Amino acid sequence: MAIIAKEQLRANLDEIIWNIEEARISVSEHHIVQLVAVGKYTDIENIEMLYKLGQRAFGENQVQQLKERTNILKELPLQWHMIGSLQKNKINNLIDLNPTLMQSLDSLELALELDKKLKAKSSKMNCLIQINSANEDTKSGFSSQEAYDIYQTIKDSCTNINLKGVMSIGANSEDKKLIQKSFETTYDIYEKLQKDGATICSMGMSGDYQLAIRCGSNLVRVGSALFK
């Protein structure tokens, strides 16, 4: 981890915004995409600098790091996203942090436990279900076959969870076609869920966010390409 010069950060951010714009326009002029800057490998000073450059949404993979950064930067009006796997023993900590969005609801068991603890604290939380659209053993999340039904189940039975849509990670492959197929699979599920109020399709990271946007993503999670 190191502090990056303001000019370098600005150049990185400009390049990513330009790439997002290019991909977004290729879908439709009306297609809006949110950039979430993933700060896990970077210094807090770089997050402050990005804020000064206009970035507002930031994501963290671990509750502990989210807690530290939320506390240090509490004066800034930032939107914090939880994007990593959530362990059950960290649920109460996350509820207290009240993130803008929890992007990685990856099992029914977790949803039920989160809902129970939200009720106990009279809280609500905006969440996305995580879809393992490439059906890879190394990734958590719901299979593409069960995701639609699980969404309905969580929506009906977990009343303190506000489901906002879906999240997935592109296929772990060098083959663009495989990555594209995994994004298209997630987008198809998202499209079906729009009638149930889904508004967020979170797909795409540093290596594949432009492809993800072309496949319909409206939220990208970019870390290493920003903090290089």
N, C-alpha and C positions, 0 to 999 in steps of 0.2 A: 504494500500500500504506500502511496506517495501523493503529495499534493501536486496537482496538475496546474500549470500556468493558465490564467484566465483566457488568454488568446487561444490556447490549445483546446480548452473545454468549449469555448464559443465555436471554434471551427468544427469540432466533433458534433456538437449539438446542431449546428447549421446544416452539416452534411446529412445527418439523420432526418431532420425535418424536411430537407429537400427530397430525400429518397421516399419519405412517407407521402409527401405531396404528389410526387410522380406516380407512385403506385395507386394512391387514392383516386386521383383524377382518371386513371385508366379504368377504374371501376365505375365511378360516377362523380360528377362535381358535388353531388349532395352527400357523398359518403364521407362521414366524419370519423377520424381515427384519433384515439387518445394515446399519448406516449407516457408510459410509466418507466421512470429511470430506476434501474435496479442497483442499489448501492452496496450490496454485500461485500464487494472487494475494494471498496474505496474509502477514503478518509472523509470525516464529517465536514472538513473545510470545502471539499469538492461539492458536497451536497448544498452547502450554503452558497457557493459560487453559482451553481446551477440555478438556484432560486433567484439570485440576482439577475441571471440571464433569462428569467421568465418561466423556468420549469416549476411545476407545482405538484405533480404526482410522483411519488417515490415508493418503491417496493422493497421489502426485506424478506429473506427466506427463513429467518429464525426469530422467534418471539423475543428472546433475550436481546438481540441486536435492535429489534424494532422498539423495544422498551427504552433502551439506552438513548437511541437517536430521537425518539419522540420527546423524551425528557429534555435532552440538550437543546433541541430545536423548537421547544414548545411555543416560543414567541412568534415563530413563522407560521403563516396560514397554509400548511402543507396538507396534501391528501396522502395518507399512508395506506399502502396495500400489503396484505400478508399473502405472499405468493409461494411459500414453501409448505412442506408437510407439517401438519399440526399434531403434536403428541397430546394425548388426552390430559396428561398432568399439567399441560400449559394452557388449557382452555380458559380457566378463570383469569389468568394473566392477560390473555388476548382480549377478553371481554372488557377488562378494565382499561385497556389501551384504546378501545373503541375505534378500530380502523375504518376507513372509508369503505373498504371492500376486502373480503377474505376470499381469495381466488382459488383455494385448493381443497375444497370439500371433496374428499376422495373415497369415502365409504359411508354406508348407511349408518353403521355403528357410530362413527364420528358425528354425523348429523344429529342423531338422537341424543347423544351425550352433550353436544353443544347446545341443542335446543333446551334440554333439561336445565343446564347451568344458566342459560340466558333467562329462562323463566324465573329461576331462583333469584336472579339479580334484577328482575323487571327490565331487562334490556332486549334490544333487537340487534341483529347484525345482517348486513348485506353480504351475500355469498354467491360464488359461482361453483357449479359442480365441475370436477376435473374429469375429463374424458381421456381414456387411454386409447385414442383412435387408431393407433398403429398396432394395438394389442401386443405390446412389448413387455416381457417379464420384468424388465428393469424399471418400469414405470408404474406408479400407482394411479388410481383412478378407475372409473367405471368403463366397462367395455362399451363399444359403440352399440352393441345389440341391446344392452340393458339401460343405457343412459336415459332414454326418453321416459321409460316407465318409472325409473328411480326418481327422476325429476318430479314427476307427478306425486309420487309417494311422499317425498320430502316436503313438497309444497302443501300437501294436505295434512300431514301429521306433525310437522315441525313449525308451529305457528309463529315462533319468535325468530325464525330465519326468513329473511327476505331474499328469495332466490332471484337473481338478476340476469342469469344466463350461464354460459359455459366457458371453460378454459381447457386448452390442451397444449401439449408440447409436440412439435413436429417429429415425424419419424426420425430415429437416430440412424441416418444413412447418408451416404455421399450421393445417392441417386435422387435427383430432383423430382422425378416422377413419383417416387414413393413418398417423399415429403409432401408433395402437392396432394396426393391421394389422401394422406392422413388429415390434411387441413380441410379438404373437400368433405370428408366424412364428418368431421366436427361441425362444419358449416351447415351441412344438411340437417343435422340434429337441431342446431340452433334455429334454423329456419322454421322447423316444425314447432319449436317451443315459443316462437314469437307470439302466437295466439294466447299463450299462457303468461304473457308479460315479460318474456326474456328480451333484454335490450343490449346485452353485452356478449360479444364473441371475442374472447381473449386468446389470440394465437399469434405466435411469432416472437422470436428472440433475436439477438444480435446477428446471427448467421442467416436468418431466413425471414425476417420481418416483412420484406417487400413482397415476397411470394405469398406470405400469409395474408397480407392486405388484398392482394389480387384474388385470393380465394374467399374474401369476405370478412376478414378480421377487422374489428373496429377498436381494438385495444392491443398495443404491442408492448412487450416487456424487454427493454434494452439495457444491458449493463456494460459488457466488455467493449462494445463499439463506442460507447460514450466516454469511458474512463481509460482510454488507451494513451 
